Amino acid sequence: VAQSLLHEEHFDVCILDPFGSVVPYLDATFAKAPHLSTIEICATDVNALYGSRPQITKRHYNTAFLSKERPRPSCYRERGVRLLLASIAQAANRQDRGIEPIF
């Protein structure tokens, strides 16, 4: 339902806060986003973003972490944010859009 609504309507502000990954909703969100619109994204799939679940990371974000460090490296949160931003930028690029992260 959410994806079809995102394909049909224009929203100046869109808040993506699904349970789990935002990746399935990104293309629909950028397809109808007007120029200079704001998209707020909250990803709750931290196990995939932090590298704790490599199979899910590969499936959702099409990447694999090369290091198998245990415990996690000190930069694991930053690495997760970069992975999420890369996925968002790729989805925007498929719709000929750009992103400007605001923290």
C-alpha positions in Angstrom: 0.0 0.0 0.0 2.7 2.5 0.9 4.7 1.9 -2.2 1.7 2.4 -4.5 0.8 5.6 -2.6 4.4 6.9 -3.0 4.2 6.2 -6.8 0.9 8.1 -7.1 1.2 11.2 -4.9 3.7 14.1 -4.6 4.9 14.9 -1.1 7.0 17.9 -0.2 8.0 16.1 3.0 8.1 12.3 3.2 9.0 10.4 6.4 10.2 6.8 5.8 10.1 4.8 9.1 9.4 1.2 8.2 10.0 -1.7 10.5 13.3 -3.0 9.0 15.0 -1.8 5.9 14.1 1.3 4.0 15.6 0.0 0.7 12.3 -1.4 -0.7 10.7 2.1 -0.4 13.5 4.2 -1.8 12.8 4.0 -5.5 9.1 4.8 -5.0 10.0 7.7 -2.7 12.4 9.3 -5.2 10.1 8.6 -8.2 7.6 11.3 -7.2 9.7 13.5 -4.9 9.5 17.2 -6.1 12.7 19.2 -6.5 14.0 20.4 -3.1 11.7 18.1 -1.2 12.7 16.7 2.2 12.8 12.9 2.8 13.4 11.8 6.4 14.7 8.3 6.7 14.8 6.1 9.8 16.3 2.6 9.3 15.8 0.0 12.1 17.7 -2.8 10.5 20.8 -2.0 12.4 22.0 -5.7 12.5 22.4 -5.5 8.7 23.9 -2.0 8.7 26.4 -2.8 11.5 27.5 -6.1 9.8 26.1 -8.4 12.4 24.0 -10.3 9.9 26.1 -10.5 6.7 23.4 -12.4 4.7 20.9 -9.7 5.3 23.4 -7.0 4.5 24.2 -8.7 1.2 20.5 -9.1 0.3 19.3 -5.6 1.2 22.4 -3.5 0.6 24.2 -5.6 -2.0 27.5 -5.4 -0.1 29.6 -7.6 2.2 32.0 -6.4 4.8 35.5 -7.9 4.2 36.6 -7.9 7.8 35.4 -10.5 10.2 36.6 -8.6 13.2 35.3 -9.6 16.6 34.5 -7.5 18.5 33.3 -5.1 16.0 35.6 -2.3 14.9 35.2 1.0 16.6 33.9 2.6 13.3 31.0 0.2 12.9 28.3 2.9 13.4 29.9 5.2 10.9 30.3 2.3 8.5 26.5 1.6 8.8 25.6 5.2 8.2 27.8 5.3 5.1 26.2 2.1 3.8 22.7 3.6 4.3 23.7 6.8 2.6 25.2 4.9 -0.3 22.0 3.0 -0.8 19.9 6.2 -0.6 22.2 7.9 -3.2 22.0 5.0 -5.6 18.2 5.0 -5.4 18.1 8.8 -6.0 20.5 8.4 -8.9 18.2 5.8 -10.6 15.5 8.5 -10.6 18.0 11.3 -11.8 18.0 12.9 -8.4 20.6 13.9 -5.9 20.8 13.9 -2.1 22.1 16.3 0.5 22.4 14.7 3.9 21.3 16.7 6.9 22.2 15.4 10.3 
